Amino acid sequence: MRRRFVAGAVAVLAASAGVGALAPSAGAAPTVDISVNAGASLGTVPSSGVGLNLGFGDEHMGDANVTSLMKAAGVRQLRYPGGSGADEYHWKTHTSGDGKGWIPSNTNFDRFMDIAKKVGAQPILTANYGSGTAQEAADWVKYSNVDKGYGVKYWEIGNEVYGNGHYGNGKGWERDDHADKSPREYGKNLVAYSKAMKAVDPTVKIGAVLTTPGGWPDKEKAPGDTADWNNTVLSIAGSSIDFVIVHWYPGGTTTADLLNTPSKIAATTSELRSLIAKYTGSRAASVEIAVTETDGVGSPALTSQAAALFAPDTYMTWFEQGATHVDWWNLHNGTDQAPTTVHGQTDYQDGGILSAGTCAGGKCQPPRDTTFPTYWGIRSLTALAQPGDTIVKSSSGNSSVTVHAVRSSNGGLNVMLTNKSPENAAEVSLSYAGFTPAAGAVTTVSYAKEGTALTTAERGTAVAQTLPPYSITTLQLKPAAGTASADKPTPVPTPTVPTPVVSGTTGTRAQAGIGAPVGQPTPSGTSGGLASTGAGNAVTYSAIGGLLVIAAGSVLVLRGRRRKALHGK
């Protein structure tokens, strides 16, 4: 469910420089040096870090094959009721907007909680700020945690509230019925929501919506403002919140741009941490950072291989920088944009990880719930890490190959390598500190272009690997016999919090998606899979509660409003 697509713009990018500019020159590339310091901890993998958005318009989100796919992909958090639609959704009546639009009956809150239980995921809920009240939110907490005993901890107050038109973009993309749409008003009401909700359950955690540093409208001041959104909101509500929320839609003119954006996350996190420290004082260390929406929208690739490579790199980079939640947009989405070709592969221009089965431009997506490459990119994380594993320091000598490394609870070391070249294989040479790998061939779990599953094989060694073009390869290393790490993981020191120089980043948003065939083989030692909603060949568009509805037969895909031009004005 959410926002308007950047209709046409992405298609133009993909058809022009977005793809052509990425074509690498042929020829042998130099060996890329990879270093892994297993004794330098970057923290632990969050218990509910790998998340996914679910929208109340997705009537197939609870299908048995869909929940199985989500569980297999290691999804540990589910966000509901979905994007901009959350600011029009009334949980008690299960209605949106004026209540006249049709909403599937099987997507209400209790049904969502049943889905979360089946997936084994923690819920994160977005309270209706745009057309709701603090009392409505408090009643939701009571129903959830007192009456039903669900124990929902994380509550966002509104979606992208700064998109309400306050910064001179007309009515904006986000519903906000308050007469005063300023950050001052949001900060004041945020305090009221927090007070009312914690009066019901003092253990709940309340999240403040912030603008993404470097993305519009970050640093903007409208007439009458004395400061920008983030400083204003936190100066008023800093003592009333437990986490801050940003949405990460970095986009990019080319797929290479998209794949390089995770390098900006450290600077973004540094600025957020500075703001948190400024306004929450002694509580700063306990205030979490949640990225409750992200995907490749605004770039040429949404469902094709580049987006699949972007996904695990983005999750892991945010975790390395201390974020506790990262939620991909979306389970199912649908699209009104025709497919494009990105590096020889069809990209359905759909933000979901499972096919919605929709048609646009005379061309249709694969059957509903077919897994897109983005699904397998996310599922690749199951080969790298489990909640509680220790993330360790790693580095690459060339930006064409990214690396993330994790010490597993059994004393092993897993190393994820991503080759970002769409045409050329990459030779890598690996070195280790704080860990001595066993000799011989190693177990690898990989996902390559045109793949339909994760592939497990014995390939290469711990010190030398050949990475296929546009691929994700995870080495699952055992410690050498007789080394300390053969018995238990070596304790690792806590590193100094990085303070990188802040540079500009871009923010945008995305929507639901499409998927891949269900029933794919599950390689040994890995898990995977998510699924989607869909629509038939005949597609009807209508507006319900500010969301675009793509309906065919019994299928409903909501892909809410989208801000214009990558958060631009």
Stockholm file with secondary structure:
# STOCKHOLM 1.0

chainA/1-569         MRRRFVAGAVAVLAASAGVGALAPSAGAAPTVDISVNAGASLGTVPSSGVGLNLGFGDEHMGDANVTSLMKAAGVRQLRYPGGSGADEYHWKTHTSGDGKGWIPSNTNFDRFMDIAKKVGAQPILTANYGSGTAQEAADWVKYSNVDKGYGVKYWEIGNEVYGNGHYGNGKGWERDDHADKSPREYGKNLVAYSKAMKAVDPTVKIGAVLTTPGGWPDKEKAPGDTADWNNTVLSIAGSSIDFVIVHWYPGGTTTADLLNTPSKIAATTSELRSLIAKYTGSRAASVEIAVTETDGVGSPALTSQAAALFAPDTYMTWFEQGATHVDWWNLHNGTDQAPTTVHGQTDYQDGGILSAGTCAGGKCQPPRDTTFPTYWGIRSLTALAQPGDTIVKSSSGNSSVTVHAVRSSNGGLNVMLTNKSPENAAEVSLSYAGFTPAAGAVTTVSYAKEGTALTTAERGTAVAQTLPPYSITTLQLKPAAGTASADKPTPVPTPTVPTPVVSGTTGTRAQAGIGAPVGQPTPSGTSGGLASTGAGNAVTYSAIGGLLVIAAGSVLVLRGRRRKALHGK
#=GR chainA/1-569 SS CCBCCCTTHHHHHHHTHHHHTTCCCCSCCCCEEEEEEEEEEEEECCTTCEEEECCTTCTTTTCHHHHHHHHHTTCCEEEESCGGGGGGEETTTTEETTTTSCCCGGGSHHHHHHHHHHHTCEEEEEECCSSCCHHHHHHHHIIIIIISCCCCCEEEECSSGGGSSTTSSTTCSSCCCCSCCSHHHHHHHHHHHHHHHHHHCTTCEEEEECCCTTSTTTTCCCTTCSSCHHHHHHHHHGGGCSEEEEEECCCCSSHHHHHHGGGGHHHHHHHHHHHHHHHHGGGGGGCEEEEEEECCTTSSCSSSHHHHHHHHHHHHHHHHTTCSEEEESCSSCCCSSCCEEETTEEECCCCBSBCCCCEETTEECSSTTCBCHHHHHHHTHHHHCCTTCEEEEEEESSTTEEEEEEECTTSCEEEEEEECCSSCCEEEEEEEESCCBCSSCEEEEEECTTCSSCEEEEESCSSEEEECTTEEEEEEECBCTTSGGGTSCCCCCCCCCCCCCCCCCCCCCCCCBCBCCTTCCCCTTCCCCCCCCCCCSSCEEEEETTEEEEEETTEEEECCBCCSTTTCC
#=GC SS_cons         CCBCCCTTHHHHHHHTHHHHTTCCCCSCCCCEEEEEEEEEEEEECCTTCEEEECCTTCTTTTCHHHHHHHHHTTCCEEEESCGGGGGGEETTTTEETTTTSCCCGGGSHHHHHHHHHHHTCEEEEEECCSSCCHHHHHHHHIIIIIISCCCCCEEEECSSGGGSSTTSSTTCSSCCCCSCCSHHHHHHHHHHHHHHHHHHCTTCEEEEECCCTTSTTTTCCCTTCSSCHHHHHHHHHGGGCSEEEEEECCCCSSHHHHHHGGGGHHHHHHHHHHHHHHHHGGGGGGCEEEEEEECCTTSSCSSSHHHHHHHHHHHHHHHHTTCSEEEESCSSCCCSSCCEEETTEEECCCCBSBCCCCEETTEECSSTTCBCHHHHHHHTHHHHCCTTCEEEEEEESSTTEEEEEEECTTSCEEEEEEECCSSCCEEEEEEEESCCBCSSCEEEEEECTTCSSCEEEEESCSSEEEECTTEEEEEEECBCTTSGGGTSCCCCCCCCCCCCCCCCCCCCCCCCBCBCCTTCCCCTTCCCCCCCCCCCSSCEEEEETTEEEEEETTEEEECCBCCSTTTCC
//
